[in-house]
Amino acid sequence: MLERIDFNDNETLARALALSVSSALQKGVKNNGMASLAVSGGSTPKLFLAELAKISALDWSKIIVTLVDERWVDISSPRSNAALVSNNLLQGNASQAAFIPLYLKGQSLGNKQVETINYLLNEHLPMPVDVAVLGMGNDGHTASFFPGAKNLQSALSNPGPAIAISAPQTQEQRVTLTLPFILQAKHLYLHIEGEEKQQALQLALNGNDVAKMPVRAVLEQKQTDLKIYWCP
C-alpha cells in the first residue's frame, strides 16, 4: 500500500519522519532485542537525521545503522554519505549506535570489496531491515538505481544485500543495497522535498518504464507498505 503524507515545511516533516522511524525502531528492539536502519545520503535527509538523533526514548546501543547507498569515496570527502550520517545522526546518545559502512577505506572497488561488504551486512545487520528511508532525484533515481546505469537490471533483481553500480551521470563508482533487499524492510519510507521532486514523483506515478525512472520499481511494488513524506 502506498500512503502519501504532505507537510508545509521541512522542519515539520523531519520531526514527523523521525518520530515514525523511531517508533518502528523501538518496536524492532522490543520484539528482537536489536533493530536496523538504512538511510539515504544527499542533502535532503540532514534535518531528519538530526531530529532522529535527538530522540532519547531510543536505546541507541541496540540500533545498527547502514546506508542505502554510498559513493566510493573516503569519509573525508564532502560527497561521503558515511560522513553525512556521522555528522548528523551519530551524535549524542545516537553515537552509541553501530554503523556498517558501504565503503572500505583505501581500497579500489571490485568484486572482492563487494563480497566483504556483503559479509559485514549479513553478519552484523539484523535482517530483514526494520526501516529503510529512500530518497529520490529529479531524474527519478532512488538508492543508486540511476537511469542508464550499466548494471541497473542487476541492482533491481540481485538479492544482494549490496552491489556495485556506476552510471554516466555520477562522478564516482557506487555501492547500493539492491531492490529486493530494500523491499524486505519492515517499514519503507520515501523522503522527498521541493516542487521539482513533486513533479518527478507525479511523472513516475503516471508511467511504467522503470529504466527511465527507476524509482517506479519501488512505487509499483506490492510487498511492502510505502510511506511518502513530502514538503515544498
C-alpha positions as CSV (number, residue, x, y, z in Angstrom):
1,M,0.0,0.0,0.0
2,L,1.3,3.5,-0.9
3,E,0.5,6.3,1.5
4,R,1.5,9.9,0.9
5,I,1.8,12.5,3.7
6,D,2.4,16.1,2.9
7,F,3.9,18.8,5.2
8,N,4.1,22.5,5.0
9,D,7.8,22.8,5.7
10,N,10.9,20.6,6.1
11,E,11.2,21.1,9.8
12,T,7.7,19.7,10.4
13,L,8.4,16.8,8.0
14,A,11.8,16.0,9.7
15,R,10.2,15.8,13.1
16,A,7.3,13.6,11.9
17,L,9.5,11.3,10.0
18,A,11.9,11.0,12.9
19,L,9.1,10.1,15.3
20,S,7.7,7.5,12.9
21,V,11.1,5.9,12.3
22,S,11.8,5.9,16.0
23,S,8.6,4.1,16.7
24,A,9.4,1.4,14.2
25,L,12.9,1.0,15.6
26,Q,11.6,0.8,19.2
27,K,9.2,-1.9,18.0
28,G,12.1,-3.8,16.5
29,V,14.1,-3.6,19.7
30,K,11.2,-4.7,21.8
31,N,10.5,-7.7,19.6
32,N,14.0,-8.8,18.7
33,G,16.4,-7.1,21.1
34,M,18.0,-5.2,18.2
35,A,16.8,-3.1,15.3
36,S,18.3,-2.0,12.0
37,L,18.1,1.2,9.9
38,A,19.2,2.0,6.4
39,V,19.3,5.7,5.5
40,S,20.0,7.6,2.3
41,G,22.5,10.4,1.6
42,G,22.4,13.7,-0.2
43,S,21.3,17.0,1.3
44,T,17.6,16.2,1.9
45,P,17.9,13.9,4.9
46,K,20.2,16.2,7.1
47,L,17.4,17.7,9.2
48,F,15.6,14.3,9.5
49,L,18.8,12.6,10.7
50,A,19.5,15.4,13.2
51,E,15.9,15.1,14.6
52,L,16.2,11.4,14.9
53,A,19.4,11.7,16.8
54,K,17.6,13.8,19.4
55,I,15.0,11.1,20.3
56,S,16.1,9.9,23.8
57,A,13.5,7.2,24.0
58,L,15.5,5.1,21.6
59,D,18.1,2.7,23.1
60,W,20.7,3.6,20.5
61,S,23.1,0.9,21.8
62,K,20.7,-1.6,20.3
63,I,20.4,0.1,16.9
64,I,22.6,-0.8,13.9
65,V,22.7,1.8,11.1
66,T,23.8,1.4,7.5
67,L,23.4,3.2,4.2
68,V,21.0,2.7,1.3
69,D,23.9,3.6,-1.0
70,E,27.3,5.1,-0.9
71,R,29.8,6.8,-3.3
72,W,33.1,5.1,-3.3
73,V,34.9,8.0,-1.6
74,D,36.7,8.3,1.7
75,I,34.7,9.7,4.7
76,S,36.9,12.8,4.5
77,S,35.2,13.7,1.2
78,P,32.2,16.1,1.3
79,R,30.4,13.6,-1.0
80,S,30.6,10.8,1.5
81,N,27.3,9.6,2.8
82,A,29.1,8.0,5.8
83,A,30.2,11.5,6.7
84,L,26.7,12.8,6.4
85,V,25.5,10.1,8.9
86,S,28.4,10.6,11.2
87,N,27.9,14.4,11.4
88,N,24.1,14.5,11.6
89,L,22.9,11.2,13.1
90,L,25.6,9.6,15.1
91,Q,25.8,12.4,17.7
92,G,25.0,12.5,21.4
93,N,23.2,9.4,22.6
94,A,22.9,8.2,19.0
95,S,26.6,7.8,18.8
96,Q,26.1,4.5,20.7
97,A,24.6,3.0,17.5
98,A,26.7,0.7,15.5
99,F,27.4,1.8,11.9
100,I,28.2,-0.5,9.0
101,P,29.7,1.4,6.1
102,L,29.4,0.6,2.4
103,Y,32.9,1.9,1.7
104,L,36.2,0.2,2.6
105,K,38.9,2.7,3.3
106,G,41.9,2.8,1.0
107,Q,40.7,0.1,-1.4
108,S,39.6,0.2,-5.0
109,L,36.1,-1.1,-5.7
110,G,35.9,-4.6,-7.1
111,N,34.2,-7.9,-6.6
112,K,36.3,-8.7,-3.5
113,Q,35.3,-5.4,-1.8
114,V,31.6,-6.0,-2.6
115,E,31.9,-9.6,-1.1
116,T,33.4,-8.1,2.0
117,I,30.6,-5.5,2.4
118,N,28.0,-8.2,1.9
119,Y,29.7,-10.4,4.5
120,L,29.6,-7.5,7.0
121,L,26.0,-6.8,6.3
122,N,25.0,-10.5,6.5
123,E,26.9,-11.0,9.7
124,H,26.1,-7.8,11.6
125,L,22.9,-6.2,10.3
126,P,19.6,-7.6,11.8
127,M,17.5,-8.7,8.8
128,P,15.2,-8.0,7.4
129,V,16.0,-4.3,7.9
130,D,13.5,-2.7,10.3
131,V,13.5,0.7,8.5
132,A,14.7,1.9,5.1
133,V,14.5,5.5,4.2
134,L,14.9,6.2,0.5
135,G,15.3,9.5,-1.4
136,M,14.7,10.4,-5.0
137,G,16.5,12.5,-7.5
138,N,14.8,14.8,-10.1
139,D,15.8,12.2,-12.7
140,G,13.7,9.5,-10.9
141,H,16.6,7.6,-9.4
142,T,16.5,6.2,-5.9
143,A,19.2,4.5,-4.0
144,S,21.9,4.3,-6.7
145,F,19.4,3.0,-9.3
146,F,20.2,5.5,-12.0
147,P,18.6,5.7,-15.5
148,G,21.2,4.4,-17.9
149,A,23.3,2.5,-15.3
150,K,25.1,-0.3,-17.0
151,N,24.0,-2.9,-14.4
152,L,20.7,-1.4,-13.4
153,Q,18.8,-4.6,-14.0
154,S,21.2,-6.5,-11.7
155,A,20.6,-3.9,-9.0
156,L,16.9,-4.3,-9.4
157,S,16.9,-8.1,-9.3
158,N,20.0,-9.3,-7.4
159,P,19.2,-10.5,-3.9
160,G,22.1,-8.5,-2.5
161,P,22.4,-7.2,0.1
162,A,24.6,-4.9,-1.9
163,I,26.0,-4.5,-5.4
164,A,28.5,-2.2,-7.2
165,I,26.9,0.2,-9.7
166,S,28.0,3.1,-11.9
167,A,26.2,5.4,-14.2
168,P,27.2,8.1,-16.8
169,Q,25.8,10.9,-14.7
170,T,27.7,10.0,-11.5
171,Q,31.2,11.2,-10.6
172,E,32.2,8.0,-8.7
173,Q,31.6,4.3,-8.6
174,R,29.0,3.4,-6.0
175,V,27.7,0.6,-3.8
176,T,24.0,0.3,-3.3
177,L,21.6,-2.0,-1.5
178,T,19.7,-4.0,-4.1
179,L,16.0,-3.5,-4.7
180,P,14.9,-7.0,-3.4
181,F,16.9,-6.4,-0.2
182,I,15.4,-2.9,0.3
183,L,11.9,-4.2,-0.3
184,Q,12.3,-6.7,2.6
185,A,12.3,-3.8,5.0
186,K,9.5,-3.9,7.6
187,H,9.0,-0.2,7.2
188,L,9.8,1.7,4.0
189,Y,9.8,5.4,3.5
190,L,10.4,7.8,0.5
191,H,11.5,11.2,1.7
192,I,11.3,14.0,-0.9
193,E,11.3,17.7,-0.8
194,G,10.7,20.5,-3.3
195,E,8.4,21.2,-6.2
196,E,10.7,19.6,-8.8
197,K,10.7,16.3,-7.0
198,Q,6.9,16.6,-6.6
199,Q,6.7,16.8,-10.4
200,A,9.2,14.0,-10.8
201,L,7.1,11.8,-8.4
202,Q,3.9,12.5,-10.3
203,L,5.7,11.7,-13.6
204,A,6.9,8.4,-12.1
205,L,3.5,7.5,-10.8
206,N,1.9,8.2,-14.2
207,G,4.3,5.9,-16.2
208,N,5.6,2.4,-16.0
209,D,9.1,2.5,-17.7
210,V,11.4,1.5,-14.8
211,A,14.5,2.0,-17.0
212,K,13.7,5.7,-17.5
213,M,12.7,6.3,-13.9
214,P,13.9,3.5,-11.6
215,V,12.0,4.8,-8.6
216,R,9.0,3.3,-10.3
217,A,10.3,-0.1,-9.2
218,V,9.7,1.0,-5.6
219,L,6.4,2.8,-6.2
220,E,4.9,-0.2,-8.1
221,Q,5.9,-2.9,-5.7
222,K,3.2,-4.5,-3.6
223,Q,5.1,-6.5,-0.9
224,T,6.0,-3.6,1.4
225,D,3.9,-0.7,2.6
226,L,5.5,2.6,1.4
227,K,5.0,5.9,3.1
228,I,5.9,9.0,1.1
229,Y,6.8,12.1,3.1
230,W,6.9,15.3,1.0
231,C,7.1,19.1,1.6
232,P,7.7,22.1,-0.7
